Amino acid sequence: MSINHGFHSTLTARPGKADELIELLLNAPSLSNEDCVVFLVGRSAGDRDVVFVTEGWVTEEAHRTFFASELAQTLVAGLQPLLAAEPAYLDEVPVGGKAAFH
């Protein structure tokens, strides 16, 4: 399945809330959406309150449709109280690589 739309976001959690933020992201409904091909969550090694998310979607429309859904809006509402600032987004379309998690 090809990826035609994606982004990389940087989220800064309120102090002591990064683990809760990561847990929420790792249970995001995006993970079960077939149009979401890549959904990676990472953490800064230098600042444990900084969390990264990389997403890759089959189309921009698929992403837009999903994020207009009630499931996605519930996720966004759950993220808001955990964030210290507005997320920063970079244009990124994942093109390949490797991921192995335990």
C-alpha positions as CSV (number, residue, x, y, z in Angstrom):
1,M,0.0,0.0,0.0
2,S,1.5,3.3,-1.0
3,I,1.8,6.3,1.3
4,N,0.9,9.6,-0.3
5,H,0.3,11.8,2.8
6,G,2.1,12.1,6.1
7,F,3.7,14.2,8.7
8,H,5.9,14.2,11.7
9,S,4.7,15.9,14.9
10,T,6.5,16.9,18.1
11,L,4.4,17.0,21.2
12,T,5.6,18.4,24.5
13,A,3.9,16.9,27.5
14,R,3.2,18.7,30.7
15,P,5.8,17.7,33.3
16,G,5.2,14.1,34.5
17,K,2.5,13.5,31.8
18,A,4.7,12.0,29.0
19,D,4.1,8.4,29.9
20,E,0.3,9.0,29.9
21,L,0.6,10.8,26.6
22,I,2.6,7.9,25.1
23,E,0.1,5.3,26.4
24,L,-2.8,7.3,24.8
25,L,-1.0,7.5,21.5
26,L,0.0,3.8,21.5
27,N,-3.7,3.0,21.8
28,A,-4.8,5.5,19.2
29,P,-7.6,4.4,16.8
30,S,-5.3,5.3,13.9
31,L,-3.5,2.0,14.6
32,S,-6.5,0.0,13.5
33,N,-7.4,2.1,10.5
34,E,-6.3,0.4,7.2
35,D,-5.6,3.7,5.5
36,C,-3.0,4.6,8.2
37,V,0.1,2.7,7.0
38,V,2.6,4.2,9.4
39,F,2.0,5.3,13.0
40,L,5.2,5.5,15.0
41,V,5.6,7.0,18.5
42,G,9.0,7.9,19.8
43,R,10.5,9.8,22.7
44,S,13.3,12.3,23.0
45,A,16.4,10.9,24.7
46,G,17.4,14.3,25.9
47,D,14.0,15.6,27.1
48,R,11.6,12.9,28.4
49,D,8.6,15.3,28.1
50,V,9.0,15.5,24.3
51,V,7.2,12.8,22.2
52,F,7.3,12.3,18.5
53,V,4.7,10.8,16.2
54,T,5.2,9.9,12.5
55,E,2.2,9.1,10.4
56,G,1.8,7.9,6.9
57,W,-1.6,7.7,5.2
58,V,-2.7,6.4,1.8
59,T,-4.2,9.8,0.9
60,E,-4.7,13.2,2.5
61,E,-8.5,12.6,2.1
62,A,-8.3,9.4,4.1
63,H,-6.4,11.3,6.9
64,R,-8.9,14.2,6.8
65,T,-11.9,11.8,6.9
66,F,-10.5,9.8,9.8
67,F,-9.6,12.9,11.9
68,A,-13.1,14.2,11.4
69,S,-14.5,11.0,13.0
70,E,-15.8,10.9,16.6
71,L,-13.0,8.3,17.5
72,A,-10.3,10.7,16.4
73,Q,-11.9,13.7,18.1
74,T,-12.1,11.8,21.3
75,L,-8.4,11.0,21.0
76,V,-7.6,14.7,20.4
77,A,-9.7,15.7,23.4
78,G,-7.8,13.3,25.6
79,L,-4.4,14.6,24.4
80,Q,-5.1,18.3,25.0
81,P,-4.9,18.3,28.9
82,L,-1.6,16.3,28.7
83,L,0.2,18.9,26.4
84,A,2.2,21.8,27.6
85,A,2.1,23.5,24.1
86,E,0.6,23.2,20.7
87,P,2.2,20.3,18.7
88,A,4.6,21.2,15.9
89,Y,4.1,19.6,12.6
90,L,6.6,18.9,9.7
91,D,5.6,17.7,6.3
92,E,6.9,14.2,5.9
93,V,5.9,11.3,3.7
94,P,7.4,8.0,5.0
95,V,9.0,6.1,2.1
96,G,10.4,3.0,3.7
97,G,12.6,1.6,6.4
98,K,12.4,-0.8,9.2
99,A,10.6,-1.1,12.5
100,A,10.9,-3.8,15.1
101,F,9.4,-3.5,18.5
102,H,9.3,-5.9,21.5
